[in-house]
Amino acid sequence: METRPGFHVLVDTTPDLRAQALREDLRRVDAILFTHAHADHLMGLDEVRRYNMLAKTPMPIFGDIATLREIRRAFSYIFESNAPKGGGVPDVRLFPIAGAFCLGGQDVQPVPIRHGPWHILGFRVGRFAYLTDCNGIPDTSLALLDGLECLVLDALRRRPHPTHFTLDEAVAMARRIGASRTFFTHIAHDLGHEDTCAHLPAGMALAYDGLAIDV
């Protein structure tokens, strides 16, 4: 996301980050927010070294304490004292999230959500919120989501799943949140895009690769 002109914030580092960055011509990343440390959200971290080389500066990374601990474990070689920062390995600086903070001229509000047995984070920036990998949103977090223009929300498939919203559950939650527009993400192959979108309520649609949202 672009929080101000020219300031780019990445959410998570997926295993195919390199392919996504090339496809979208993403030439600059100024900071990274992590929702949690599962492999499909973390394992592209090594690609950050390219952005170190372009910007010639360490990459600030923000996450909860558990996520930052897992980053240190999974990528321990990054943090060795003799590691060749920004060339051989990514050069990162870890910042624990303890509440709302300012990033690139915008207030970032962490939104605690449930991902099965795990407590992870979504994020609200202005009137936009990104809540992936969830099957529960506590009432205290719903209170942080009033007045949204755009919501991106987990909707895996139609069949129940232990750690993700079904499409029906996601639609019900989206109605409860009441954003002007909702895009569903983390979609399994079970959901045909055109047919599913045709039957969704007004203001709701499945997201897709390359989707750009202006808020």
Rosetta blueprint (number, residue, H / E / L):
1 M L
2 E E
3 T E
4 R E
5 P L
6 G L
7 F E
8 H E
9 V E
10 L E
11 V E
12 D L
13 T L
14 T L
15 P L
16 D L
17 L H
18 R H
19 A H
20 Q H
21 A H
22 L H
23 R H
24 E L
25 D L
26 L L
27 R L
28 R L
29 V L
30 D L
31 A E
32 I E
33 L E
34 F L
35 T L
36 H L
37 A L
38 H L
39 A H
40 D H
41 H H
42 L H
43 M L
44 G L
45 L H
46 D H
47 E H
48 V H
49 R H
50 R H
51 Y H
52 N H
53 M H
54 L H
55 A H
56 K L
57 T L
58 P L
59 M E
60 P E
61 I E
62 F E
63 G E
64 D L
65 I H
66 A H
67 T H
68 L H
69 R H
70 E H
71 I H
72 R H
73 R H
74 A H
75 F L
76 S H
77 Y H
78 I H
79 F H
80 E L
81 S L
82 N L
83 A L
84 P L
85 K E
86 G L
87 G L
88 G L
89 V E
90 P L
91 D L
92 V E
93 R E
94 L E
95 F E
96 P E
97 I L
98 A L
99 G L
100 A L
101 F E
102 C E
103 L E
104 G L
105 G L
106 Q E
107 D E
108 V E
109 Q E
110 P E
111 V E
112 P E
113 I E
114 R E
115 H E
116 G L
117 P L
118 W E
119 H E
120 I E
121 L E
122 G E
123 F E
124 R E
125 V E
126 G L
127 R L
128 F E
129 A E
130 Y E
131 L E
132 T L
133 D L
134 C L
135 N L
136 G E
137 I L
138 P L
139 D H
140 T H
141 S H
142 L H
143 A H
144 L H
145 L H
146 D L
147 G L
148 L L
149 E L
150 C E
151 L E
152 V E
153 L E
154 D E
155 A L
156 L L
157 R E
158 R L
159 R L
160 P L
161 H L
162 P L
163 T L
164 H L
165 F L
166 T E
167 L H
168 D H
169 E H
170 A H
171 V H
172 A H
173 M H
174 A H
175 R H
176 R H
177 I H
178 G L
179 A L
180 S L
181 R E
182 T E
183 F E
184 F E
185 T E
186 H L
187 I L
188 A L
189 H L
190 D L
191 L L
192 G L
193 H H
194 E H
195 D H
196 T H
197 C H
198 A H
199 H L
200 L L
201 P L
202 A L
203 G L
204 M E
205 A E
206 L E
207 A L
208 Y L
209 D L
210 G L
211 L L
212 A L
213 I L
214 D L
215 V L
